Amino acid sequence: MTEKVLENRKFGMLALISFAILYLAGIAAFVYGTIYIEKNANVLQWAAFIVGGVYMTIGWIPFLGLKILKPQEAMVLTLFGKYVGTIKGDGFYFVNPFCVSVNPAAKTKLNQSGDVNTVSKTLGSMFEDGNLKMQITNHKLSLKIMTLNNSRQKINDCLGNPIEIGIAVMWKIVDTAKAVFNVDNYKEYLSLQCDSALRNIVRIYPYDVAQGVDTTGDGLADEGSLRGSSEVVAARIREEIQSRVNEAGIEVIEARITYLAYAPEIAAVMLQRQQASAIIDARKMIVDGAVGMVEMALERLNQNDVVKLDEERKAAMVSNLLVVLCGNHDAQPIVNSGSLY
């Protein structure tokens, strides 16, 4: 299905004025015929009565062809089930009054901006709390950029760890005919494809950097991860979604990760793991610095001939310095008044 834009249809105001004048003329003809119909009316007066009456009965039909569109709106029209074209852009249009606008996603409500709203009007009646609710559905298609926030999903990463992730997808309709006729409901179709693409991409990456994991498919281990390579992951998700929604006439502009965390059942364990890793890294840095300071102290003592130390005294001094520098608490010095021997 290829989109066909109807051009040169922005003469709605001229059509409105013309049909209004014709309708008033029909009313005048009917009144004229009615006045003289009982006074030996001639053929002209009978014709005015009949034509005026008929036009008053069906003269409202042409008004159904008047359509108003705001900026970044479109309307897909069908005539007795056949696609006749699409009108786009702001303006006052006139089309075949028997054309019907089609939008299968008009009543679909998703967690996104730009959803087509359903206008409800309440009429006095005896139904349901004394009110009769009448719904008027807007079948116009929005061509604006919309944002879809799908619900968070629980997915296992490439290491089997369950994580929760959510994405926001910016998209718009670029082909109204494909969006309306190629899929049953383009909003639900997009939401489903977003979920599927998200699962396919997330399963390739670990949550955090892991050893021996290939995320690019080149056979070599790399440092790709969901937490550290969010831009790359989002780009791959966008490409995956776009490849799936081309037939629906939708363009995916951008995809962004809005939420990323371990699933609650393993969040506490993973937090302990991260804390342990951080403690090990910190201890390693402290030990490296302490060894360097001990080496510098011994070298300075030897250079300045401050004190002569044998191997046993050096070992004791190194042990004491390492305890002081690597300890978690302040040192508690002990004065030794005796001898080491």
Sequence and secondary structure as in RCSB ss.txt:
>XXXX:A:sequence
MTEKVLENRKFGMLALISFAILYLAGIAAFVYGTIYIEKNANVLQWAAFIVGGVYMTIGWIPFLGLKILKPQEAM
VLTLFGKYVGTIKGDGFYFVNPFCVSVNPAAKTKLNQSGDVNTVSKTLGSMFEDGNLKMQITNHKLSLKIMTLNN
SRQKINDCLGNPIEIGIAVMWKIVDTAKAVFNVDNYKEYLSLQCDSALRNIVRIYPYDVAQGVDTTGDGLADEGS
LRGSSEVVAARIREEIQSRVNEAGIEVIEARITYLAYAPEIAAVMLQRQQASAIIDARKMIVDGAVGMVEMALER
LNQNDVVKLDEERKAAMVSNLLVVLCGNHDAQPIVNSGSLY
>XXXX:A:secstr
    B  S   HHHHHHHHHHHHHHHHHHHHHHHHHTTS   HHHHHHHHHHHHHHHHTTGGGGGEEEE TTEEE
EEEETTEEEEEEESSEEEE  TT EEE TTTT   SBTT   EEEEEEE SSTTTEEEEEEE   EE S EEEE 
  EEEE TTS EEEEEEEEEEEES HHHHHHTSS HHHHHHHHHHHHHHHHHTTS SS  TT  SSSSSS     
TTT HHHHHHHHHHHHHHHHGGGTEEEEEEEEEEEEE HHHHHHHHHHHHHHHHHHHHHHHHHHHHHHHHHHHHH
HHHHT     HHHHHHHHHHHHHHHH SS        S   
